[in-house]
Amino acid sequence: MANFIQQLSAAWQANNSLLCVGIDPDVTRLPRQLASKPDAILQFGKAIVDATADLVCAFKPQIAYFAAADAEDQLEELIAYIHQKYPAIPVILDAKRGDIGATGDQYASEAFERYQADAVTVSPFMGSDSITPFTDYEDKGVIVLCRTSNAGGGDFQDLVIGEGQAKTRLYQHIARVVAEKWNGAGNCALVVGATVPGELAEVRRIVGDMPLLVPGIGAQGGDIEATVMAGKTKNGTGLIINSARAILYASGKDDYALAARKVAKATRDAINAHR
């Protein structure tokens, strides 16, 4: 069975796509015809997946939306549905985990055994022993926060550390550590936001062809051309460019799945125009 990196590489080629659809099911924004159904989140997710599966390189459900709605069972069912119907498309669980010891082991088990995700997002803040429980699953992807797309991302990530020729910014240090020390099994990737294309280009220079998960286009305002030009590898891949709200909520009416497909296709094509 293919590991996450192999699965991702195959999806880049098969669907001619660097687009990842984020599945962030806000119950206050679901289409009216689903609102009263007990499995509304699952039905919404399935419809979005069916409408966009041939246009994406990955799906990325955000666990907080499911947990807040007491719908973790629907998250399990949705991931199982994707694996069954679209086995070539990897699923990234956006959970931003990271803890030490037995707690870290449980978080890794949650992501990879309970939810059966192909990859998970993690925080590097607690260091290497908080990441090892995830990288020990050598067939799974471990996507480490590096330079995030939110307005406050630079509060810590842009801090200058070290002295003299060793002086660097924290996000650059994270990129180097992940590439040089944590990626022994070749299953790591990094999160770098589309809202910081200069930093994205710097991370690409540091890590070579390592995959980069790039949030921040669409509703967050990241520029597609700048993102692709800054982050693509020499062969025009290397990016998992996430869009969620702009696709999920393209319409709040009966045509929501068709509208989501239309926006996803336009986004995929806009990305490809700069590859």
N, C-alpha and C positions, 0 to 999 in steps of 0.2 A: 504494500500500500504506500502511496506517495506521501512524503512528509509535507509540512505546510509550505515550505519554500518551493518545492517542486510543484505542488498544487497551484500555488499562486502564479508561478512562472507559466504554467500551462494555461491558466485562465487568462493571463495577459494576452497570450497568443490566440487562443481559441475564440475569444470574444472581441479581440482587437480593442481592448479596453483597459484603462487605468482607473476607472470609476468604481468606487465602493459606495454602496447605498447604506447609510446609517439608519437603523430601525429604532427610532425613539418615539414610542407610541404614547403620546400625551392624551390621556383619556378625555380631557376637555376639548380636544380638537378632532376627535374621531368623527367620521361621517355620521349623520343623524340616523341612518338606517341601521347602524351597528350599535349605537349607544346603549340600547336596552338589552343587548345580548350578553349572557354571562361570559362568553368567550370572545368578546368583541376585539380584544387586543390580538388574540390568535388569528381571528378571521381577517383583521386588517393587515397583519403581518404577512399572512399567506397571500393575500391579494397583491400586495406590493411586491413580494418576491416573484410571484408568477408573472407579473407585468414587466419586470426588469431583469430577470435572470440571464437573458441572453445579451445584456448590455453592460454587465459588471464583471469585475475581477474578484469581488468579495462582497459579503454582507457583514454589517457590524451592528448587532443589537447592543443597546446600552442598558445594562442590567438595572440601573436605578429606576427607569420608567416602569419596568416590570415589577420590581420589588415594592415600589411605592403604591402600586395598585394591587398588591397581594396576588400577583400573577406570575410568580416564578414557575409554576407548573405550565403556564402558557409559553414561557420562554423555552422550557425544555421541549415542549411539543413543537414549537416553531423551528428550533434548531434541528430536531429529528426530521421534520418535514423537509427542510432544505437538504439535509444529507440524503434523504430517500429519493427526492424528486430531482435534485440538481447536485449530484455527488461531486461534480467537478468544481463547484464553487466553494471556496473556503469560507468559514464563519469565524469572525473575530469577535470575541466577547469583550466588550468595552467595560472593564470593571476597575481598572487602575488599582490593583491589589499590590501588596508588598509588606511583609512582616517576617519576623524571624522565628526559627525553631518550629515547634509543632503547629503553631498558628499558620506559618507560611505553607507548611505541608497541606494543611486543610484547605487553604485558599487555592492551591494548585489542584488538589483533588476536586474541589468544587467546579473549577473552570473546565478541567479536562475529563473528569470522570462523571460528575453529575450532569453537567450541561453538554458534554461532548464537543466543546468548542475546538476549532483547529488552531486558534491562537488566542492570546489574552493580552490586554494592556496592563502594564505594571509600573509602579513608581520606584525609582532608584534610591530614594532618600535614605533608606536604612542600610544600603550597601549590599555587597555581594552575597552575604548569607541570606538576604531576603529575596534574592533572585534565583538562587540555586534550586529551590524546590520546583521552580517552573522550567528552567533550562534542563533539568534532569529528564524531563519528558522530551527526548531528543527529536521526536517526530512532530512536536507541536511548536508553534511560533510564540515567541516572547517579545512583545513590542514595548519598548522602554520609553517612558516620557523623557524628552530631551529639551526641546524648545517649543513650548505650547502656544496656541493661537489666541489665548485669552488676553485681555488688556493688561492684567497684572502679571503675566508670565515672566516679564523681565525683572520683577522685584527681586528674585533670587537667581534666575537662570542667566541673567546678564552680568552678575557680579564678577569682578576681576579677582582671580586667585593666583597664588604663586608670586614669584619675584624674578626680575631680570628676564633672561631668555625663556624661562619657564612660565612667564606670565600668560594667562589665558582666561577666557570667560568660562563660567561654570558649565554652560550648555556644551561648549566645545570639549571640556574635560569629560563630561558624561559620554559624549559621542566617542571619544578615544578609548575610554575604559570599556565601553560596551564592545567596540570593534576589536580591541586588542586583547581583552582579558575575559569577557563574559561570553564571547561568541564561539567557544571551543567546539560546540556541536553544530555550528553554522545555522542556528535556528533563531537568531535575534534580528530585530528590526527596531526602528526608532520612530517616535512621534515628533514631527516637526510641522508647525503650523504654516498654512498658506498666507497668513497675514504678515509673515516675516520672511519674504523671499531672499533677502540678503543673508540671513542666518541659515536658511535652507540650503543655499549654495555653498556656504561654508561647511555645513555638516556633510553635504555630498562629497566635498573635497576630502574630508577627514576619513569617511567610512567606505569610500569606493562604491561598490555596487550593492551594498546592503539595502534591503527594501526600506522605504520611508512611508509611514502612514501620515497622510497630510490632511488634517481637518482645516476648516476655515473658509472654504469657498461657499458660494451660495448665500445663505442667510447671514453669515459672518463677514461677507464682503471681500474675501480673498480674490486676487486677480488670477484668472486661469492661466493666461499666457505667461505671466511672471513666475507662477508656480512651476509650470512645466519646464520652462527654460532654465530655471534655477535648480530643479531637482532631478530631472531625468538622467538616466545613465546613457552611455554612448550608443547603446542599441535602442534607445527610446522607450525604455521601461523603467523599472525601479521604484515606481510610485504607486501608492494606494490612495487615491484622492477621494476623500470622503465628502459626501453631501447627504444631508438628512432632511431637515425641515423643508427646504425648497422643493424637494421631490415628494416627500410624504404628504405634504399639505398643499400641493398644487391646486387641488380642488377639494372642497368640503361636501360635494354633492355626490350623486350616484356614479358619476364618471371619475371618481377619485383615482382608481387604478389606471385608467386610460390617461388621465392627466399626469399621473406620476411617470408613466412610461414616456410620455412626450417630453417632459423636462429631463428625465434621465438620458434619453437619446440625444437631446440637444446638448446636454452637458458632456456626455461621452464624446460627441462629435467635436465640440469646442476644444476639449482636451487634445483630441487626436490631430487637430489642425496645427498644433504646435510641437508635435513629437518629431 
